[in-house]
Amino acid sequence: LIFAGCSSGESDSTSGSNGGVTKLSYWVPFSGSDGEFMQDMVKKFNSSQDEIEVEFMNNNWEDYYTKFKTSLVSNTAPDVAVAHVSRLGELLPTEKLESLDDLAKEADLDWSTFGENQLDAVTREGNHVAVPLDTHAVIMFYNKTLLKDAGLLNEDGTIKMEQGAEGFTEMLRTLKDELPKGVSPMVIGSNNVFSFWIWHALISQQGSTYIQDGKVTIDTPEGKEAMNLLKTWLDEGLIQADIGDNSYDIFKTQDAAVTFSGVWATGNFETEESLDFAAVPFPQLFDQPGAWGDSHTIVVPKQDDKEKQVAAVKFADWLAENGQMWAKAGHVPVKPSVIESEEYKEMPYRSDYAKVMDDVNYMPENNQLTAINDAILESLVKINYGQSSVDKGLKEAQKKVEELNEK
């Protein structure tokens, strides 16, 4: 649940060089429009040159990482594949992913052309283990019409409010007083993964995380501060209770003025012509900027055919260099040169939240991260439902994660 969603396909990793063309099998876990955008990129790459041919294979998201990890340990992996930064901690212990620095030299990949935050996320002991492709993060969307009618929109289209958690909460209170009946000040997924993502963003803004130097740090003053803020919004009716995946539709139909959602929602909201909205980085409510986020990266499994590995890195670099195509899905390109290009700047909304690539605080690396995140989410949802106090819920999460972290 914690990771971004993604469709089906089968793989044949036996393709290789043939008639001067290096064939690569490429696995991805994308569903919906993400898969379509990536397939279009592969088609364009294949038509842009005649040395490398990439065979696109979209896999079912639910079991993608199980399938990919199994392929690694059984030496049946594809030639190149997508992996989230957050999953590297589970994949690297297989010792089946190639370190990319030597390959990058042969492929003429220049690491300095990538965003520093994203590059740091794929660097281990000074070595690059993946090529970053994007940043996808939770950002803030707001309905400009509703905020203007409530007297909360500045002339430049920004929200009129004081900085910090209290200023943001007061803005929501004003919306509650001024909005038409039946319209909520804010909507978030209160019974799904968004509770975890928002909690993570708020603790990161206080300089904290939930596993640090091998120590579990959930039941902390920072963790309580973040959860108390979420509970304040719920208890005062500033956000609706028991909201799941329908948070997208509630904002899109203009039944909520503000939402925290993923960058991938941008394309969805764009389809509603009557919706006049803004998309901006996650607001700074505590001491420092911070947002939950992840990155798709390109990894290269170990194999004997070095020519194919170099070709895989060339392909990965091409994907990053052509990030404006991937940005159609809402993702933030990983190369500053793409973000600064006229083509990207002309895309609606994307430039307004591109700064989030610097604000993202990646989740801690752990080989039990999926189970750990799900355990935290379970406790946070109990707090949201009033089934547990903040103190009790975070203590419960602390204990469960400590047990998982020992495995």
C-alpha positions in Angstrom: 0.0 0.0 0.0 2.8 2.4 0.8 4.3 2.5 -2.6 3.0 4.0 -5.8 0.6 1.8 -7.8 1.4 0.1 -11.0 0.0 -4.0 -15.0 0.8 -7.2 -16.6 3.2 -8.8 -18.9 5.7 -11.6 -19.3 9.4 -11.4 -19.8 12.0 -13.0 -22.0 15.4 -11.9 -20.9 17.2 -14.0 -23.5 17.3 -11.3 -26.2 20.7 -10.0 -27.1 22.8 -8.6 -29.8 21.6 -9.6 -33.3 22.6 -8.1 -36.6 24.4 -5.2 -34.9 21.4 -4.4 -32.8 21.5 -4.9 -29.0 18.2 -6.1 -27.8 17.2 -5.4 -24.2 14.3 -6.8 -22.2 12.8 -4.0 -20.0 10.5 -4.6 -17.0 8.2 -2.0 -15.5 5.4 -2.1 -12.9 3.1 0.6 -14.3 -0.6 0.7 -14.7 -3.0 3.2 -16.3 -1.5 6.2 -18.0 2.0 5.7 -16.5 2.3 2.5 -18.6 1.1 4.3 -21.7 3.5 7.2 -21.3 6.5 4.8 -20.7 5.5 2.7 -23.7 5.5 5.8 -25.8 9.0 6.7 -24.5 10.3 3.3 -25.4 8.9 3.5 -28.9 10.5 6.9 -29.4 13.8 5.7 -28.1 13.7 2.7 -30.5 13.0 5.0 -33.4 15.6 7.5 -32.4 18.6 5.3 -33.1 19.4 1.9 -34.7 21.9 0.4 -32.2 19.6 -0.6 -29.3 16.1 -2.1 -29.4 14.1 -2.2 -26.1 11.4 -4.7 -25.6 8.8 -3.2 -23.2 7.2 -5.5 -20.7 4.6 -4.2 -18.2 4.2 -6.3 -15.2 1.4 -6.6 -12.6 2.2 -4.1 -9.8 0.9 -6.3 -6.9 3.6 -8.9 -7.3 6.2 -7.0 -9.4 8.9 -6.9 -6.7 8.4 -10.5 -5.7 8.7 -11.5 -9.3 11.7 -9.2 -9.9 13.5 -10.3 -6.8 12.9 -14.0 -7.7 14.3 -13.3 -11.2 17.4 -11.8 -9.7 18.3 -14.6 -7.4 17.5 -17.2 -10.1 19.5 -15.4 -12.8 16.5 -15.0 -15.0 16.2 -11.2 -14.6 15.5 -8.8 -17.5 18.4 -6.7 -18.9 17.0 -3.5 -17.4 14.2 -2.7 -15.0 12.4 0.0 -13.0 12.8 0.0 -9.2 11.6 2.5 -6.7 14.3 4.1 -4.5 12.3 2.8 -1.5 12.7 -0.8 -2.8 16.5 -0.7 -3.2 17.0 -1.8 0.4 15.2 -5.0 -0.4 16.8 -5.6 -3.8 20.5 -4.7 -3.1 21.0 -7.6 -0.6 20.6 -10.1 -3.4 23.9 -8.7 -4.7 22.5 -9.2 -8.2 22.3 -5.5 -9.2 25.3 -4.1 -11.1 27.2 -1.1 -9.7 26.9 1.5 -12.5 30.0 3.8 -12.4 32.2 1.9 -14.8 29.3 1.2 -17.2 28.3 4.9 -17.0 31.8 5.9 -18.2 31.4 3.7 -21.3 27.9 4.9 -21.9 29.0 8.6 -21.6 26.5 9.2 -18.8 27.3 12.3 -16.8 26.1 12.0 -13.2 26.5 15.8 -12.7 23.5 16.3 -15.0 21.1 14.8 -12.4 19.4 16.4 -9.4 21.6 16.2 -6.3 18.9 14.9 -3.9 17.9 12.1 -6.4 21.5 11.2 -7.0 22.2 10.9 -3.3 19.3 8.5 -3.0 20.9 6.0 -5.4 24.5 6.3 -4.1 25.9 3.6 -1.7 29.4 4.0 -0.3 30.3 6.3 -3.1 28.9 4.1 -5.9 25.8 4.6 -8.0 23.5 1.6 -8.0 20.7 3.0 -10.1 19.9 5.7 -12.6 17.2 8.0 -11.2 14.3 8.7 -13.5 12.0 11.1 -11.6 10.7 12.4 -8.3 7.1 11.7 -7.4 5.9 13.2 -4.2 2.8 14.3 -2.2 2.1 18.0 -3.0 -0.8 20.4 -2.3 -3.6 21.1 -4.7 -6.1 23.9 -4.0 -9.3 25.2 -5.7 -8.6 28.8 -6.6 -12.3 29.7 -7.1 -13.3 28.4 -3.6 -10.4 30.1 -1.9 -11.0 33.4 -3.7 -14.7 33.3 -2.7 -13.6 32.7 0.9 -11.2 35.7 0.8 -8.1 33.5 1.0 -6.5 34.0 -2.4 -3.7 36.6 -3.0 -3.6 38.5 -6.3 -0.7 36.2 -7.5 -2.9 33.1 -6.9 -1.1 32.0 -3.7 -3.0 31.2 -0.5 -3.5 34.0 1.9 -2.4 32.6 5.3 0.2 32.8 8.0 3.1 30.4 7.9 3.4 27.3 10.0 1.1 24.7 11.3 -1.2 27.1 13.2 -1.4 29.5 10.2 -2.4 26.6 7.9 -4.9 25.3 10.4 -6.4 28.8 10.8 -6.8 29.0 7.0 -8.7 25.7 7.1 -10.9 27.1 9.9 -11.7 30.1 7.8 -12.6 27.9 4.9 -15.0 25.9 7.1 -16.8 29.1 8.1 -16.9 30.5 4.5 -17.4 27.6 2.2 -20.8 26.6 0.8 -22.6 23.9 2.7 -21.4 20.4 1.9 -17.9 21.6 0.8 -15.0 20.4 3.0 -12.0 22.6 3.7 -9.6 19.8 2.9 -9.7 16.2 1.9 -7.0 13.6 2.3 -7.0 9.8 2.4 -7.6 9.4 6.2 -7.9 5.6 6.1 -5.3 4.8 3.5 -1.6 5.3 2.7 -1.9 9.1 2.6 -2.0 9.2 6.4 1.4 7.6 6.4 2.8 9.8 3.7 1.6 13.0 5.4 2.8 11.9 8.8 6.2 11.1 7.2 6.3 14.6 5.6 5.5 16.3 8.9 8.1 14.4 11.0 10.7 15.1 8.3 9.9 18.8 8.5 10.9 18.5 12.2 14.2 16.9 11.2 13.1 13.4 12.2 12.5 10.0 10.5 11.2 6.7 11.8 14.4 4.6 11.5 17.7 6.3 12.1 21.0 4.5 12.4 19.2 1.2 12.9 17.1 2.6 15.7 13.3 2.8 15.5 12.1 6.4 16.2 8.3 6.4 15.8 7.1 7.2 19.4 8.9 10.5 19.6 7.9 14.1 20.3 8.1 14.8 16.5 5.9 11.8 15.7 3.3 12.9 18.3 3.4 16.5 17.1 2.7 15.3 13.5 -0.1 13.0 14.5 -1.7 15.6 16.9 -1.9 18.0 14.0 -3.7 15.4 11.8 -6.1 14.6 14.7 -6.8 18.3 15.2 -7.9 18.6 11.6 -10.1 15.5 11.9 -11.6 16.4 15.3 -12.5 20.0 14.2 -14.1 18.7 10.9 -11.4 20.5 8.8 -10.9 17.2 6.9 -13.4 14.5 6.4 -13.2 11.2 8.3 -13.0 7.7 6.7 -11.8 8.9 3.3 -10.0 6.4 1.0 -9.2 6.5 -2.6 -12.2 8.7 -3.3 -10.3 11.8 -2.1 -9.3 12.4 -5.8 -12.9 12.5 -6.8 -14.0 14.7 -3.9 -11.5 17.4 -4.9 -12.1 17.0 -8.6 -15.9 17.5 -8.2 -15.1 20.7 -6.1 -16.5 19.2 -2.9 -13.2 20.1 -1.1 -11.1 23.2 -1.3 -7.7 21.7 -0.6 -6.1 18.3 -0.9 -2.7 16.7 -0.3 -2.2 14.2 -3.1 0.5 12.8 -5.3 1.9 14.6 -8.3 0.4 11.9 -10.4 -3.1 13.3 -9.7 -2.3 16.4 -11.8 -3.3 14.7 -15.1 -6.5 13.5 -13.5 -7.5 16.9 -12.2 -6.6 18.5 -15.6 -9.4 16.5 -17.3 -12.1 18.6 -15.4 -12.4 21.8 -17.4 -14.5 23.5 -14.7 -11.8 23.0 -12.0 -9.6 26.0 -11.6 -6.8 24.7 -9.4 -3.2 25.2 -8.4 -0.5 22.6 -7.7 2.3 23.5 -5.4 4.9 21.8 -3.2 3.8 20.4 0.1 3.5 23.3 2.5 6.2 23.9 5.2 4.3 23.6 8.5 7.3 23.1 10.8 11.0 24.1 10.9 12.2 23.0 7.5 10.8 22.1 4.1 10.0 18.5 3.7 7.7 16.1 1.7 7.1 12.4 1.3 8.4 11.2 -2.0 9.9 8.4 -3.9 11.7 8.0 -7.2 11.5 5.6 -10.0 15.0 4.5 -11.0 16.5 2.2 -13.6 18.6 -0.7 -12.4 20.8 -3.1 -14.3 20.9 -6.7 -13.2 24.3 -8.5 -13.3 25.0 -10.7 -16.3 27.9 -11.7 -18.6 27.0 -9.6 -21.6 28.6 -6.2 -20.8 27.5 -4.8 -24.2 23.9 -5.2 -23.1 24.7 -3.6 -19.7 26.3 -0.5 -21.3 23.3 -0.3 -23.7 21.0 -0.4 -20.7 22.7 2.6 -19.1 22.5 4.5 -22.4 18.8 3.8 -22.5 18.4 4.9 -18.8 20.2 8.1 -19.5 18.0 8.7 -22.6 14.8 8.3 -20.4 16.1 10.8 -17.9 17.2 13.2 -20.6 13.7 13.1 -22.2 12.0 13.6 -18.8 9.5 16.0 -20.3 7.7 13.0 -21.8 7.5 11.3 -18.5 6.4 14.6 -16.9 3.1 14.2 -18.7 2.3 11.6 -16.0 2.9 14.3 -13.4 6.3 13.1 -12.3 9.1 15.7 -11.8 12.1 15.2 -14.2 15.3 14.2 -12.5 17.6 16.5 -14.7 17.5 20.2 -13.9 18.2 20.9 -17.6 14.8 19.3 -18.5 13.0 21.3 -15.8 14.6 24.5 -17.1 13.7 23.7 -20.7 11.0 25.7 -22.5 9.1 22.5 -23.4 8.8 21.6 -19.7 8.0 25.2 -18.6 5.2 25.4 -21.1 3.5 22.4 -19.5 0.7 23.5 -17.2 1.2 23.1 -13.4 4.4 21.1 -13.6 6.9 23.9 -13.1 4.8 25.2 -10.1 5.7 22.1 -8.0 9.0 21.0 -9.5 10.8 22.4 -6.5 9.5 19.5 -4.5 12.4 17.4 -5.9 14.7 19.3 -3.5 12.3 19.0 -0.5 11.7 15.2 -0.7 13.0 13.3 2.3 13.3 9.7 1.2 12.2 6.8 3.4 14.9 5.0 5.4 16.5 2.1 3.7 15.6 -1.3 5.3 15.1 -4.8 3.9 11.8 -4.9 5.8 10.6 -1.5 4.7 7.3 -2.6 3.1 6.2 -4.5 6.2 7.4 -1.7 8.4 5.5 1.0 6.5 2.3 -1.1 6.5 2.6 -1.6 10.3 2.9 2.1 10.9 0.0 2.8 8.6 -2.2 0.4 10.5 -1.6 2.2 13.7 -2.1 5.7 12.2 -5.5 4.7 10.8 -6.5 3.4 14.2 -5.7 6.8 15.6 -7.7 8.5 12.8 -10.7 6.3 13.6 -10.5 7.1 17.3 -9.8 3.4 18.1 -6.5 4.5 19.7 -5.1 7.6 21.3 -2.1 9.2 19.7 0.2 8.1 22.5 -1.1 4.5 22.4 -1.1 4.3 18.7 2.5 5.4 18.3 3.7 3.2 21.1 2.0 0.3 19.3 3.7 1.2 16.0 7.0 1.6 17.7 6.8 -1.9 19.2 5.6 -3.6 15.9 8.4 -1.9 13.9 11.1 -2.8 16.5 10.1 -6.4 16.1 10.2 -6.2 12.3 13.5 -4.4 12.4 15.1 -7.2 14.3 14.3 -9.7 11.6 
